[in-house]
């Protein structure tokens, strides 16, 4: 196995499954820490702040600080900031998105924003959707944190941000720029944040159609771990393979 | 002009524009009434009850009773009733849909309904959307009152039921059966309600892409009136023409 200086690591299905930690993954990250290898947790969850994500990892015994986390909300905020540091933004979303936009200094504006951003919002209302539609029709650039259509929960599959976003895209006939996996933008933002060279950085995740595709599209190496969504059998049918595929992160040799 | 025994008549853009009545249309319906010709108002608005629709027409001086109205909510309820008189239904919608479903005797059921129905709901919540998604994934048949993506208002174009419906269709990957115009189902329901022969019934409306298409798809004659959405110029570019196109209903000769 090649030597990598940076690991971009998915969360659910890779570090844990719901409320249950994946021990091999915890040990894997501890090894990275010991060997002073850079790592960054990269998640499509737009609702949580980096502090909350780090805290939940710490509770599993994973060495993680808020600086080790890139949520899709943070990637979205940075993407807009890179395009236009003075942009005004109307957003639909929860505290994770709110904080991310504020931290990069983007102004909130409801009437005539430069950008409309949609993230997961379990307090979605018709009024919020109306403001987003009107602003997009007035010419605001339309961005969405992530295209996930469904969220796996104990209850079953709940509507994900990709499906909420479709209200505005269907109504305005304007397609959003999606930031999260499988789009490469979040990986590009992750590379900037982790600071390691692309050819020395690898994307690690359990879901071929989000984690691995995002890595492939961003042109970096990828490691699929069969602890979550994509099984060995499913991978057989897929043409463009990840660089590595392992049953467990325990099999990784440094 | 051919003699028709039944007129299916659109509302907004045909009978009135917003809060302003179209006098020629009022006189036209009065003439139908005098001549004892059947008519039925057919609307994609799912939120209002037939009583409220009739009342608003009466205020413009139009002879209209609740029996002269077919809302897309009523057409949806009757469509389900025709398929399965004992069906249970979970719905998202306002009073117009609620009343329509109750009036045909369909049972309300949240957990494992036979049908999920979506209509315009300005009190939409994530919880309502979640229930709809879970039920569709459990196998409920998915029906939507109408596919309108946007509602023209003084504020601008607000999200319409077609865009709200997309949350569930995108999340579950199940396409709904749409009932309202331009789908033929509402016209088929209207023909049953008005009771006149299809070849003696005509669909009248201002919008080629909803009213006229619905009539064409249902195989009946159509009359486009240029008092609303579709102008003469727009019609030039359209291949499949309505049977008649008039500047005003005043030009209709009985």
Interface residues (C-beta under 8 A of the other chain):
Chain A: X121 X122 X123 X124 X125 X126 X129 X130 X133 X134 X137 X149 X150 X155 X156 X157 X158 X159 X160 X162 X163 X164 X166 X167 X168 X170 X171 X172 X173
Chain B: X121 X122 X123 X124 X125 X126 X129 X130 X133 X134 X137 X138 X149 X150 X155 X156 X157 X158 X159 X160 X162 X163 X164 X166 X167 X168 X170 X171 X172 X173
